[in-house]
Amino acid sequence: MNTSFYIARRYLFSKKSVNAINFISGISMLGVFVGSAALITILSVFNGFEGVILSMYNTFTPEIRIEPTEGKSFDARAVRFIQLKKDARVQNYTEVLQEKALIRYGDAQYIGTLKGVSEDFLKRPKLDSTIMQGSFTLNDAGTPMAVIGSTASLYLTVNVSDPFRDLEIYSPKKGAGNAINPAEEFTVKAIHPAGVFQIQQQFDESVIVPINFARELLGEERNVSAVEIYLKQGESVDDFQEELEQTLGAGFTIKNRVQQNELLYKILNSEKWAIFFILTFVLIIAVFNIIGSLTMLVIDKKKDIAILSSVGADTGLIRKIFFIEGMMIALIGCIAGLAAGYLFCIAQKEFGFIKMAEENFITDAYPVAMKWTDFFLVFLTVSFISSIASAISSRLSVKSLADIKADL
């Protein structure tokens, strides 16, 4: 066994002549324990919130979205898109035709996004979980229906329970000139609202309708604005995206979920890292308690140091003993803290005993999602800070073996 490690282990667990040294070492270890447990717990809670928020977005944000590089629309009836629709890896293939439109309901009006979708859209999971009023119905016995976002609904004061009032949607006619009557420059179609959904503002400003209704309103017979794709479970989105980029060429832009919601992912990551760095500063304070603990230990073990020096131990070996001692204090606290944080997160995930104050949120208890990378990051952070603190402490405490011998 390594001599430095053996002696450091004996010093850690042996009784000191001054009880305060044991107390300070325990406080140092407890500080690292609490800091590590808090850090992994907070990171896991942020992962949980990230998962909840993204799950809400994922209902409307596909895994792959294909858009034209130039222009607003493209022909999705080309052979390569027909083959793509039949691809065995594709679970959901939705054609989308969308455009800005004027929406009227009674005397109120609002400029929002009209989003026409093909039938596969309704096969997406968790659509009903986004509904605030009514139901997610786009076709009622052959009659087209609309589902309106909460922001547009608020401006228009839509009442889905009123069977006698429809949404009137206005879209400029293609190639229309300057008519004497401005109303002649617009195509107007009425559709009844079946439900109101709520996700996030960029989605809540839209009205979702069947794609055939959107085609008639926009005067677009065959082109679409985008194709949205969900893959079967187990399929690699990155590999599929790379393959599509090679197959479809430079005329199309293929985006994954991160690229579709870059701002959202940046905000979530920046918040998580901000909390990580704040708690890391707290952890630094706890770890640097080790300096005081090692300083007192050196004073307590002066006689042992003199004996070791007499039998041939140099300054480097003595410093290494106290360096290892400091690292053991920190890493034992860190590993115990990570274990405690893991058990706490498991308990919260299973039983949800810490509830959220907001009852109308999508989940009533704080969500938790653990990642092994977070555990590794916390362990690496504690190890790095501890190595600095232990190195400083061992170097400052054991300055000169000659001085220690002289004091004795």
Stockholm file with secondary structure:
# STOCKHOLM 1.0

chainA/1-408         MNTSFYIARRYLFSKKSVNAINFISGISMLGVFVGSAALITILSVFNGFEGVILSMYNTFTPEIRIEPTEGKSFDARAVRFIQLKKDARVQNYTEVLQEKALIRYGDAQYIGTLKGVSEDFLKRPKLDSTIMQGSFTLNDAGTPMAVIGSTASLYLTVNVSDPFRDLEIYSPKKGAGNAINPAEEFTVKAIHPAGVFQIQQQFDESVIVPINFARELLGEERNVSAVEIYLKQGESVDDFQEELEQTLGAGFTIKNRVQQNELLYKILNSEKWAIFFILTFVLIIAVFNIIGSLTMLVIDKKKDIAILSSVGADTGLIRKIFFIEGMMIALIGCIAGLAAGYLFCIAQKEFGFIKMAEENFITDAYPVAMKWTDFFLVFLTVSFISSIASAISSRLSVKSLADIKADL
#=GR chainA/1-408 SS CCHHHHHHHHHHHSCCSSHHHHHHHHHHHHHHHHHHHHHHHHHHHHHHHHHHHHHHHHTTSCSEEEEESSSSCEETTSHHHHHHHTCTTEEEEEEEEEEEEEEEETTEEEEEEEEEECGGGGGSTTSGGGEEEECCCSEETTEEEEEEEHHHHHHHTCCTTCTTCCEEEEEECTTCCCCSSGGGGEEEEEEEEEEEECSCHHHHTEEEEEHHHHHHHHTCSSEESEEEEEECTTCCHHHHHHHHHHHHCTTEEEECHHHHTHHHHHHHHHHHHHHHHHHHHHHHHHHTHHHHHHHHHHHHTHHHHHHHHHTTCCHHHHHHHHHHHHHHHHHHHHHHHHHHHHHHHHHHHHHCCSBCSCTTSSCSBCCCCCCHHHHHHHHHHHHHHHHHHHHHHHHHHCSCHHHHHHHC
#=GC SS_cons         CCHHHHHHHHHHHSCCSSHHHHHHHHHHHHHHHHHHHHHHHHHHHHHHHHHHHHHHHHTTSCSEEEEESSSSCEETTSHHHHHHHTCTTEEEEEEEEEEEEEEEETTEEEEEEEEEECGGGGGSTTSGGGEEEECCCSEETTEEEEEEEHHHHHHHTCCTTCTTCCEEEEEECTTCCCCSSGGGGEEEEEEEEEEEECSCHHHHTEEEEEHHHHHHHHTCSSEESEEEEEECTTCCHHHHHHHHHHHHCTTEEEECHHHHTHHHHHHHHHHHHHHHHHHHHHHHHHHTHHHHHHHHHHHHTHHHHHHHHHTTCCHHHHHHHHHHHHHHHHHHHHHHHHHHHHHHHHHHHHHCCSBCSCTTSSCSBCCCCCCHHHHHHHHHHHHHHHHHHHHHHHHHHCSCHHHHHHHC
//
